[in-house]
Amino acid sequence: MAAERGIPAEFLDGFVRIVAEASTTGRRLTRDELDSRRALGERAAEAGHGLRTLVGVHLAAARAHTYDRAATLDGVLTAVEQGVDAFAEGYERAQRLAVRREEAARREFIDDLLHGRSDLGLLAERAERFGLRLSFAHAVAVAQGERSYDEGDSAPRDVERALTARFGDRNVLLTTKDGRLVCIAPGDQDEVLAHFAKQAHAATDGGRVAIGRPQSGPGGVVQSYEEALGALDLAVRLELDEPVLRAADLLVYPVLTRDRQAMADLVLNALGPLQQARGGARPLIETLAVYFDTGCVAAEAARRLSLSVRAFTYRLARIHQLTGADPADPVHRYTLQTAVIGARLLDWPAQQF
């Protein structure tokens, strides 16, 4: 009967005999008998058979057997219950172990993928198991909230459900890394990353999301991931307000800081004299930053800084007086704006150089 359902008879080995013996005397199954059932349950799970079918086969075998007259219905049912319960316990134990192994393999793969620590050829082979084809271009989005997240939290599960409901199976990998939500998607499916950004922003209670550029090949994922991390770092240092940042839109900033010494010289040259002001350079640097962020509209900049327009224009005049550069002059403005960006990136004047 087991063979009729595609279940090898070995998984029923000794079951009917144990039930028959136990039901005759009314005894409980021994420890060895229960252990044998658990061992068979583990083997059945490892072989990939369904638990529902296995239980059905056990019940059918018990029902088809002809029992001794001394056996009672209650004794048979009790023995069957104990035997099947032990079998299911072994089956579930094997499944939990398999899940833990799968989770460990997935985490190891993700760590290797996002840090480029594995042979790229082997990494590409392992990636197919998790739905990624690394021969194509991929892009990575990273969401960072006020707290850390891991894969067991509700936030990544909510985002994953939203992505699956919207796009189904699109060869997308959603995970967590260092407390952040990470989404890896094919490079030509920007709509997936855009939807991830929207859902992750909500799930992390207003967290910021950065999207790296699509990059090709097995090493492309780590490149895009690092770009996204770099964008998050820039957002903090530049005090950017946008909830979603794209690395492609921020390429000018790495260029500006590529020669750190040259940028430091520019900052000291252009903004160093502001340290002579009462209160130091920071308030005047903030004044310039807001002025440039508003498109050099003094009234709007004054509103954002909670200043009167008169007080604000006095600050601009003071900057002109100290530095010799007029923020309203287009030529001077470019130098000052670049220096302000450099000051933010280098955390000056908090960090002296």
Secondary structure, 3 states (H helix, E strand, C coil): CCHHHCCCHHHHCCHHHHHHHHHHHCCCCCHHHHHHHHHHHHHHHHCCCCHHHHHHHHHHHHHHCCCCCCCCHHHHHHHHHHHHHHHHHHHHHHHHHHHHHHHHHHHHHHHHHHHCCCCHHHHHHHHHHCCCCCCCCEEEEEEECCCCCCCCCHHHHHHHHHHHHHHCCCCCEEEEECCEEEEEEECCCHHHHHHHHHHHHHHCCCCEEEECCCECCCCHHHHHHHHHHHHHHHHHHCCCCCCEEEHHHHCHHHHHHCCHHHHHHHHHHHHHHHHHCCCCCHHHHHHHHHHHHCCCCHHHHHHHCCCCHHHHHHHHHHHHHHHCCCCCCHHHHHHHHHHHHHHHHCCCCCCCC
